[in-house]
Amino acid sequence: MKTRLGGRTWAALLTFGLFGQIAWVIENMYFNVFLYNTISGDTSMIAAMVAWSAVTATVTTLVMGALSDRLGRRKALIVIGYLLWGVSIGAFAFIKRSPLAGAAHGAAVLVVVLDCVMTFFGSTANDAAFNAWVTDVTVPENRGRVETVLAIMPLVAMLVVFGALDGLTQAGNWRLFFLIVGGITCLGGVLGCFFIREPALPRGQGSYFANILYGFRPAVVRDNPRLYLSLAALGVYCMSQQVYMPYLIIYIQRFLGITDYTLLLAGVLIVSSVLSVLAGRPIDRFGKLRCLVPAGILGFAGLVLMYFARGQWFVLAACIVMLGGGMVVSACCSGLIRDYTPAGKAGLFQGIRIVFQVLLPMVTGPYIGAAVIRGTGMTYEDLGTVKQVPTAEIFLAAAAALVLLAIPAALLKRKETVK
């Protein structure tokens, strides 16, 4: 069986993996900072934005994933989706905030709505079409390498954004920031015309509406237990991550008092990315399931260390352990999901993947984090507005959530042993 991927395929994987994650970094982290710094210091509004975005991503991926299978085509959805995704990000540059200065809640609602519009295009292009395409062009024997590369793309994207663009946000130049990121995302769509090679796929059969709901059928769940256990494992990891991730930059700025955090995060992201990529071959050699639990233990240890970390060097080391272990967990889970996805039905299961990877984690994790933050009661006043400060307890809450990973991992191991 051919396991080597050609240069054109790798170019597409790297391009869409990176450019898409740059856009998601803006959505997952910088919209939160934008909302917090310029409109409202209420962390519950951040949680609401994350939750509504997750709902939009889930519905979109269900509908558009089924459509891509129905058409037997991924390329057009990827290319057009990335172009419109970029335009919707650029649209944030033209939000007029000054007329809404006295109506923070109304302005916050506007940001949430626009975030959902952006998420629709992003989920169409990336979550539905691109991820199905990755399943189409890879095989189990090379997915460890592919998934570890894709798993580090959020970290590489964060490094690019922090290193090249974060200064714009700290200077309050949000307009140029959004225009640049929107342009980069549009460029991904243009490059897709040249890099994406459309695999030969049969056109989907049956009712389109039935295909949208395909992955929710009890019979489908019974026939694919290892697939849904792998999805549950990914969901646990993502929920744990969402307890702290929406508040991470605010935590570094306001709780740790580290205002110049670019070099700190750069070190974390570079080392974590290298470690994750190096794990690719061992994952392919020893198996994704065998590597899952050790990686989870490493991620758990990193979260506990983050609770105690205060100085920059301690934070650097703890973050490397936390993110390095987490990226390997994500790679193992994503690889298992692709391995257990029925042939020819990749598009039908992208929406189910988003339910576990985005919807459930993002409607639970951020609210857990917000509740912990409110419980600690740490605030400060900025121009007459009282703002809540994330505290280190969010990492203990994330660690507690990650412990649940043991349940699907044990059930998967039992299924493998029985087989």
FENDA-V631324 format. One record per residue. N is the residue number from 1. PHI is phi in degrees with one decimal (* if undefined). D_CENTER is the distance of its C-alpha to the mean C-alpha in Angstrom with 2 decimals. Layout:
n->[N	N]
phi->[PHI	PHI]
d_center->[D_CENTER	D_CENTER]
This chain:
n->[1	2	3	4	5	6	7	8	9	10	11	12	13	14	15	16	17	18	19	20	21	22	23	24	25	26	27	28	29	30	31	32	33	34	35	36	37	38	39	40	41	42	43	44	45	46	47	48	49	50	51	52	53	54	55	56	57	58	59	60	61	62	63	64	65	66	67	68	69	70	71	72	73	74	75	76	77	78	79	80	81	82	83	84	85	86	87	88	89	90	91	92	93	94	95	96	97	98	99	100	101	102	103	104	105	106	107	108	109	110	111	112	113	114	115	116	117	118	119	120	121	122	123	124	125	126	127	128	129	130	131	132	133	134	135	136	137	138	139	140	141	142	143	144	145	146	147	148	149	150	151	152	153	154	155	156	157	158	159	160	161	162	163	164	165	166	167	168	169	170	171	172	173	174	175	176	177	178	179	180	181	182	183	184	185	186	187	188	189	190	191	192	193	194	195	196	197	198	199	200	201	202	203	204	205	206	207	208	209	210	211	212	213	214	215	216	217	218	219	220	221	222	223	224	225	226	227	228	229	230	231	232	233	234	235	236	237	238	239	240	241	242	243	244	245	246	247	248	249	250	251	252	253	254	255	256	257	258	259	260	261	262	263	264	265	266	267	268	269	270	271	272	273	274	275	276	277	278	279	280	281	282	283	284	285	286	287	288	289	290	291	292	293	294	295	296	297	298	299	300	301	302	303	304	305	306	307	308	309	310	311	312	313	314	315	316	317	318	319	320	321	322	323	324	325	326	327	328	329	330	331	332	333	334	335	336	337	338	339	340	341	342	343	344	345	346	347	348	349	350	351	352	353	354	355	356	357	358	359	360	361	362	363	364	365	366	367	368	369	370	371	372	373	374	375	376	377	378	379	380	381	382	383	384	385	386	387	388	389	390	391	392	393	394	395	396	397	398	399	400	401	402	403	404	405	406	407	408	409	410	411	412	413	414	415	416	417	418	419]
phi->[*	-73.0	-115.0	-81.3	-94.2	-73.7	-62.0	-67.0	-65.8	-63.1	-61.0	-67.3	-59.7	-70.3	-64.1	-76.5	-63.0	-77.1	-63.7	-65.7	-72.3	-59.3	-64.1	-71.0	-59.8	-62.5	-69.7	-83.0	-122.5	-81.9	-62.0	-63.1	-66.8	-58.0	-65.4	-68.0	-79.2	-109.7	-127.8	-145.0	-93.0	-83.4	-67.0	-67.7	-68.9	-63.5	-60.3	-64.8	-63.0	-62.4	-66.2	-64.9	-63.5	-64.9	-61.7	-61.4	-61.4	-67.9	-62.3	-60.9	-67.7	-59.3	-71.2	-78.5	-64.3	-63.3	-64.0	-64.9	-70.0	-61.4	-80.1	70.2	-139.0	-116.5	-57.8	-61.8	-65.5	-67.8	-64.0	-65.0	-62.4	-65.5	-62.2	-71.0	-59.8	-62.3	-63.2	-68.7	-67.8	-60.1	-63.6	-64.2	-65.0	-107.9	-68.8	-91.3	-85.9	-60.9	-65.4	-103.3	-57.5	-92.7	-132.0	-61.1	-65.3	-62.1	-65.4	-64.5	-62.4	-60.3	-62.4	-62.0	-64.1	-65.6	-62.4	-66.4	-62.4	-60.8	-64.2	-59.1	-69.4	-65.2	-69.0	-60.1	-74.0	-95.9	-68.6	-85.5	-80.1	-64.7	-66.4	-66.8	-61.9	-60.3	-62.4	-63.3	-99.8	-115.8	-131.1	-53.6	-72.1	-118.5	-75.5	-60.9	-66.3	-63.6	-68.7	-68.2	-66.6	-66.1	-66.7	-84.4	-59.6	-60.2	-71.1	-63.0	-62.8	-61.9	-62.9	-62.1	-66.9	-63.6	-72.7	-102.3	-123.2	-61.2	-58.9	-64.9	-70.0	-67.5	-86.6	80.3	-90.9	-68.3	-61.1	-64.0	-57.2	-68.3	-65.9	-65.2	-64.8	-60.4	-65.5	-62.0	-65.6	-61.6	-59.4	-57.5	-62.6	-64.2	-64.4	-61.2	-59.9	-102.2	-92.2	-76.5	-104.8	-72.2	-71.2	-77.5	-120.3	-71.8	-70.2	-63.1	-111.5	86.5	-67.4	-63.0	-62.7	-64.5	-66.4	-59.8	-94.6	-53.5	-70.0	-92.0	-68.4	-55.8	-65.1	-66.5	-62.2	-64.1	-78.1	-131.9	-62.3	-69.1	-63.4	-74.6	-68.2	-66.0	-64.4	-63.8	-62.8	-62.9	-62.5	-63.3	-60.7	-66.3	-62.8	-58.0	-65.3	-74.0	-65.2	-113.7	-60.2	-62.8	-111.3	-63.3	-65.2	-62.7	-60.3	-63.0	-71.6	-93.6	-89.4	-79.3	73.0	-96.5	-86.0	-100.2	-102.1	-61.2	-66.9	-60.0	-67.7	-60.8	-61.0	-60.5	-69.0	-65.4	-65.3	-62.5	-64.9	-61.3	-61.8	-66.0	-63.7	-62.2	-75.9	-59.1	-66.6	-58.5	-63.6	-66.6	-78.4	-95.0	107.4	-65.9	-68.2	-67.0	-88.4	-65.5	-65.9	-57.2	-65.9	-63.5	-63.8	-63.6	-62.6	-61.2	-61.1	-63.8	-64.4	-65.2	-62.7	-63.2	-63.4	-91.8	-72.0	-129.3	-69.5	-60.3	-69.7	-65.8	-61.2	-57.5	-64.4	-64.9	-64.2	-62.5	-63.8	-62.2	-77.0	-60.9	-62.7	-64.2	-66.0	-69.8	-57.6	-60.9	-63.8	-62.4	-64.1	-64.1	-64.1	-61.7	-61.7	-65.8	-61.2	-93.8	-74.0	-57.1	-58.7	78.6	-124.3	-59.6	-65.1	-66.2	-99.5	-67.2	-65.9	-63.7	-59.4	-68.7	-56.7	-82.3	-84.9	-122.1	-60.1	-62.1	-62.2	-84.0	-99.2	-119.3	-54.1	-61.5	-72.2	-62.2	-60.1	-64.6	-65.3	-63.1	-62.9	-62.9	-65.0	-75.8	72.2	-84.8	-138.1	-149.3	-109.2	-130.3	52.9	84.0	-106.0	-83.5	-118.2	-79.1	-112.7	-62.2	-118.1	-65.1	-62.2	-62.5	-76.2	-66.3	-63.4	-65.2	-63.5	-61.7	-66.1	-67.8	-57.3	-63.3	-58.6	-61.2	-68.8	-64.8	-63.5	-66.3	-66.7	-63.7	-61.9	-64.6	-61.3	-66.8	-66.2	-63.2	-64.4]
d_center->[31.36	29.80	26.74	26.75	24.44	26.18	25.51	24.58	21.90	20.46	20.72	18.67	15.97	15.87	16.29	13.69	11.16	11.95	12.85	9.94	7.55	10.42	10.30	6.74	7.93	10.91	9.58	7.59	10.38	13.37	14.07	14.42	16.80	18.50	19.21	20.32	22.49	24.08	24.31	23.87	23.60	22.98	19.72	20.07	19.47	16.08	15.37	16.90	14.86	11.52	13.34	14.90	11.89	10.48	13.99	14.16	11.12	12.74	16.21	15.47	13.93	16.87	19.37	18.32	17.45	20.94	22.37	21.26	23.00	25.89	26.44	25.86	24.05	20.56	21.55	22.69	19.61	17.47	20.02	20.93	17.44	16.38	19.69	19.36	15.80	17.36	20.31	18.48	16.74	20.24	21.72	20.44	22.94	25.72	25.06	28.37	27.75	31.33	32.96	30.61	31.28	33.26	30.89	27.66	26.60	27.23	25.31	22.29	22.52	22.73	19.50	17.77	19.45	18.55	14.88	15.23	17.15	14.62	11.91	14.64	15.12	11.57	11.01	14.49	14.09	10.78	9.79	13.51	15.60	13.94	12.46	15.91	17.60	16.11	17.57	20.75	21.43	20.71	22.73	22.34	24.29	21.92	18.47	18.33	18.66	16.36	13.47	14.07	14.10	10.87	9.31	10.79	9.74	7.08	10.24	12.61	11.12	11.44	14.86	15.89	15.10	16.69	19.53	20.48	19.50	19.19	22.98	23.05	21.20	23.45	26.38	25.35	25.15	22.22	23.89	23.90	20.35	19.04	21.55	20.56	16.83	17.98	20.45	18.12	15.97	19.35	20.50	17.83	19.48	22.86	22.15	20.93	24.54	25.68	23.10	22.09	24.75	24.90	25.57	28.48	27.17	29.46	29.13	27.86	30.64	31.33	30.52	27.42	26.91	27.46	24.87	22.22	23.09	23.73	21.08	22.36	25.88	27.33	29.04	25.88	24.34	27.68	27.82	24.39	24.12	22.31	19.56	18.98	19.36	16.66	14.35	15.59	14.92	11.22	11.32	13.28	11.11	8.02	10.84	12.29	9.46	9.35	13.10	13.16	10.12	11.17	14.60	14.35	16.00	18.46	19.27	20.08	22.16	23.95	24.31	24.64	26.36	24.76	24.81	24.70	21.53	20.70	22.53	21.22	17.54	18.62	20.36	17.55	15.07	17.87	19.21	16.02	15.13	18.75	18.87	15.89	17.56	20.88	19.70	19.26	22.99	23.67	21.04	22.87	26.18	25.96	23.49	19.92	21.23	23.58	20.95	18.53	20.69	21.68	18.13	17.46	20.66	19.72	16.48	18.70	21.31	19.03	18.09	21.83	22.75	20.57	22.73	25.79	24.66	26.34	27.64	25.55	26.32	25.53	22.17	21.50	22.45	20.60	17.27	17.83	18.58	15.69	12.92	15.04	15.56	12.02	10.96	14.03	13.30	10.02	12.24	15.07	13.50	12.02	15.46	17.33	15.76	16.86	20.17	20.95	20.06	23.56	24.75	24.73	22.42	18.93	18.45	19.72	17.12	13.92	14.30	14.97	11.84	9.88	12.43	11.52	7.75	7.39	11.07	12.70	10.38	10.10	13.82	14.82	12.99	13.49	16.99	17.81	16.98	19.01	21.82	22.05	22.23	24.92	26.73	27.20	28.71	28.09	28.38	29.80	31.45	30.55	33.06	34.11	30.65	29.77	26.18	24.57	23.51	20.74	22.54	22.01	22.26	18.57	18.06	20.79	19.25	15.94	18.26	20.19	17.27	16.35	20.00	19.45	17.81	21.47	22.35	20.46	21.02	24.73	25.03	23.50	25.97	28.76	28.01	28.08	31.34	32.94	32.16]
